[in-house]
Amino acid sequence: MKRGNSVRLTRAVVDKAKARPSSYFVWDLDQPGFGLRVQPSGVKAFYVQYRVGRGRTAKLDKLKLGDAGTMRVEDARNEARIKRGLAADGKDPAKERRKLRNSSLVSELIDLYENEGLYCRTGKRQGQPFGEKTKRYTMGRLRNHVVPILGKLNLCNLTEKDVETLFKKVSEGVTATGVGKDRKRDRKGKAGQRSSGSEGGECKAGGGDSAGRRSEVCGGVGAARKVIRDFSSVCSFAVERGLMVSNPVRTARVSKVDGERKSYLTLAMIKRLGKALDDAEQLHGVNPKGPDQIRLWLLTGLRREEGAGLLWDEVDFERNQIVLKRSKSIPERPLTPEALKLLMEIWRKTPKVRGRPASRYVFPAEHGIGHYTGTKRILPLLKRLAGLDELFPHLLRHTLGSSAVSAGLSLRLIGAILGHKNPRSTLVYAHVQDKAALDAAAPVASSIACALVSFRSDAMPCRAAAAGPPPPLVRPGQFVHPAASAPEQTARSSRKESSL
């Protein structure tokens, strides 16, 4: 080990290491024997160098710790420290790994993954741990679906056929329990076609707690795809740790990508939904936060948690946009005049303390400090009142997208409206200016907003959506945040007019 080629290994050092005609090591200054190997192909991996036993006569060997693209530097350094400790006690880490590989069960691998593998492997959050909700749902799917079917298999015996069996059984609902067991069949007679655990779904695939309690575990093709993707991550983690030679999920003949969802609401359905929302509030005593959440989802295309957990600090009234702080994709979303009007109405009804909202949430919980989560309880009532076969938050997002397509908008603009980051989401991804996205979203949201109130006696006739900028809600340069007092608005208007 050449000390001249040593440096304190960090993520920046790993990323900057360039490929050379022959492979080489960059050794860590902090942990002896810990290093980064860079191959001519550009592939990088963490290694540990050790001697089994004591003294210079002990056998010198190296062991791969994991892929540098997915393994955190600090995790690899800690692993190297453990391996060298085993070697100092006379145990060969390579032999111990082979022994573990030949004896470990899939269920034991999932235990290890829960403790050490729940972190992002790609993207801007690479190396960072999953969010608590993602951890809970991921481990719920693994424990409720994978462990009952494959849990007792040895890792060395796991094949593509086993993965295909897992997909088939989850699709057929073999592991489903409770609500998920008795789900209605779709028009083709296949159980559980609706993607369980998808955004807005009534039944979560493995949506229990981190302990894996089996409540409302869903089957179906959608659930199977999610389970397969989770299990693929587990197998990739095992390959990184040297517990498996290859990932059998990658070569298994199963569908890993969700199919195109064709469900959306027509304008006629939206009209019925609009009346149902008003009737639910006025005739059935429903908490207005639920209907308002549904209206916001429909007018903005926000994802379920983005809309339900929207913060007042994320609403930029002056720039007509929402800037999400916790979005998994593009944070900026255009705020159309109809959506802006809805949020201003909610603002006026929001309790305030010294001019500021009493809660940071647009839809605060009735009790506690979180956001309102009761909308799902009124969905059956709304479906009955509106005569709809299905109604869930992500359906409303799909409705906005399909309405945008019908209006002839380009996929680039639709991606900007919906906040798509992945090119596969809208096929084409490009940066779109805020004004272009706002102009694109306005006519679509306008037709939806008109349909929502078309049943009212004082409603204006609806016009077909047309491309082009929306009519200004206020005079340019004169918009004032709703928190501003009336005297402040008057003063600002006077200053503006005098300057003209």
C-alpha positions, -999 to +999 in steps of 0.1 A: +000+000+000+017+032-012+012+060+013+021+085-014-013+077-031-032+083+001-058+110+009-088+113+032-115+096+012-147+117+008-175+117-017-159+145-036-126+126-039-145+095-051-164+115-077-132+132-090-111+100-093-105+096-131-100+063-150-064+055-162-051+029-186-047+005-157-066+001-124-052+018-093-061+024-057-066+056-037-060+047+000-076+064+029-055+083+054-079+078+083-085+041+082-055+019+073-062-007+046-093+011+033-092+023-002-110+031-035-102+010-066-107+027-100-107+005-131-099+016-167-136+013-175-144+040-148-160+015-124-152+024-088-154+002-057-144+003-021-119-023-009-102-033+024-067-047+025-059-070+055-037-097+069-052-128+086-034-130+119-005-110+132+029-100+118+044-094+084+043-131+076+005-132+077-013-136+044-021-103+027-054-101+009-081-077-004-119-078-002-144-057-021-168-038+003-192-024-022-198-003-053-187+033-048-216+047-067-242+035-042-223+029-009-216+058+014-179+065+021-185+065+059-203+031+057-175+016+037-149+030+061-168+014+091-171-019+072-133-019+066-126-013+103-148-043+111-132-066+085-097-057+097-107-065+132-119-099+122-087-105+103-066-095+133-084-122+153-074-148+127-107-149+108-105-145+070-133-120+061-135-134+026-142-169+040-167-155+065-185-138+036-186-170+015-199-189+046-226-162+051-235-163+014-241-200+015-261-200+047-280-167+047-317-167+040-337-141+021-354-131+053-321-125+070-310-104+040-341-083+044-333-078+081-298-065+070-313-043+044-336-027+069-307-019+092-281-008+066-296-005+031-325+020+032-308+049+015-310+066-019-287+051-045-291+076-073-301+112-079-294+143-059-301+126-026-277+098-033-263+084+000-290+100+021-315+078+041-350+072+029-378+093+045-397+076+074-428+070+053-408+055+024-390+032+049-423+021+065-440+013+031-409-004+017-403-027+046-441-034+048-441-046+012-409-067+018-421-083+050-457-089+039-450-102+004-414-113+000-408-130+033-438-153+033-430-165-002-392-165-005-380-159+031-368-194+038-347-197+006-309-195+008-294-166-011-272-189-031-303-208-044-323-177-054-330-177-091-350-158-118-377-185-115-382-177-078-386-140-087-412-149-113-431-170-088-431-140-063-445-118-090-472-143-099-483-150-063-485-113-054-504-106-086-529-133-077-534-119-042-519-149-024-503-126+002-531-102+005-551-099+037-581-080+050-594-054+025-567-064+000-580-100-001-615-090-011-608-064-037-632-062-066-621-075-100-616-052-129-635-054-161-611-081-174-616-102-143-581-098-130-579-092-093-563-060-079-554-043-112-554-010-094-519-003-082-519-009-044-497+014-025-499+040-054-506+076-046-541+080-035-549+043-034-573+032-007-552+001+001-515+003+007-493-026-004-478-035+029-489-002+044-484-014+080-458-001+104-421-008+104-426-039+123-445-053+093-479-058+108-502-072+081-531-048+079-549-042+046-521-059+025-531-057-011-525-080-040-527-073-077-504-065-106-497-030-093-487-043-059-465-069-075-446-044-096-438-023-065-427-054-046-405-065-074-388-031-076-382-031-038-368-067-040-345-057-068-330-030-046-325-056-019-307-079-043-285-050-056-276-042-020-267-079-015-244-078-046-227-047-033-220-064+000-207-096-018-236-117-005-249-125-040-230-128-073-258-112-094-292-097-091-318-123-104-346-097-106-328-079-135-330-109-157-364-123-145-392-121-170-415-099-149-430-064-155-412-039-134-427-007-149-462+004-142-485+005-172-501+036-185-531+045-165-561+055-187-584+066-158-594+103-157-625+123-152-643+139-181-658+174-179-692+158-174-679+138-144-662+169-130-695+188-132-711+160-111-681+160-087-684+198-083-720+195-072-712+166-050-685+186-032-709+215-025-737+191-014-713+172+009-705+205+027-740+220+027-762+190+031-740+163+048-720+185+072-686+174+057-656+193+070-648+218+042-611+210+043-618+177+025-636+192-005-611+220-007-583+195-008-600+178-037-605+211-055-568+220-051-556+186-063-578+189-094-569+226-102-531+222-096-523+185-103-504+183-071-496+148-058-516+136-028-491+146+000-480+177-019-515+191-018-527+177+016-495+188+033-491+221+015-475+248+037-484+285+035-447+293+031-448+272-001-475+294-017-460+324-035-490+347-041-470+374-059-454+351-084-484+329-089-467+297-081-462+270-055-426+262-045-426+229-028-399+223-001-403+185+001-410+176-035-394+145-051-394+162-084-395+198-098-405+221-068-420+250-088-456+246-100-477+272-117-506+287-097-535+294-120-560+322-113-586+296-103-563+278-079-551+312-066-587+322-059-593+290-040-562+295-019-572+331-012-606+320+000-590+294+023-566+321+036-595+344+045-611+316+065-578+305+082-574+315+119-545+339+125-523+350+153-508+384+149-514+384+112-499+350+106-517+317+102-522+298+134-509+266+116-482+264+090-504+241+070-530+252+044-551+223+057-543+220+094-554+189+114-584+193+136-562+180+165-525+181+169-499+199+148-500+179+115-521+184+084-557+173+077-559+136+067-597+130+068-604+135+031-602+097+024-632+092+046-655+112+024-645+096-009-672+069-007-698+096-001-685+117-030-685+087-054-721+080-045-732+116-049-714+121-082-721+087-096-684+079-101-669+044-102-636+055-087-622+086-070-588+090-055-562+118-053-539+106-081-569+103-104-574+141-101-537+146-111-543+123-141-573+143-150-554+176-152-527+159-173-553+144-197-571+177-200-538+194-209-533+168-237-568+174-250-561+211-251-532+204-274-504+213-250-469+199-256-455+172-234-428+197-222-454+221-209-475+193-193-443+181-175-438+216-161-475+218-150-473+184-132-437+188-119-423+158-137-386+154-134-381+120-149-381+120-187-402+088-187-430+106-170-437+129-200-414+114-226-397+148-231-381+168-204-368+203-208-367+235-187-398+256-190-400+292-178-425+299-151-446+322-173-449+296-200-460+269-175-485+293-160-499+303-194-502+266-203-519+256-171-544+285-170-569+275-197-569+239-185-576+248-149-602+274-161-623+247-178-621+224-148-630+253-124-660+262-146-672+226-146-670+225-108-695+253-104-715+249-136-746+235-117-750+268-097-777+292-108-753+321-111-726+302-130-714+316-163-715+294-194-683+273-198-661+279-228-637+253-243-601+256-231-579+276-254-542+281-254-528+315-244-521+336-214-549+339-187-566+372-181-548+391-153-563+385-119-551+419-108-534+448-124-497+440-131-475+452-103-504+458-079-509+423-065-507+423-027-503+392-004-536+384+013-520+391+047-517+428+038-543+450+055-568+471+035-550+504+043-517+489+030-534+479-002-549+514-007-515+530+000-497+508-025-523+514-051-520+552-046-483+551-049-485+530-081-510+554-097-490+585-088-459+570-104-479+565-136 
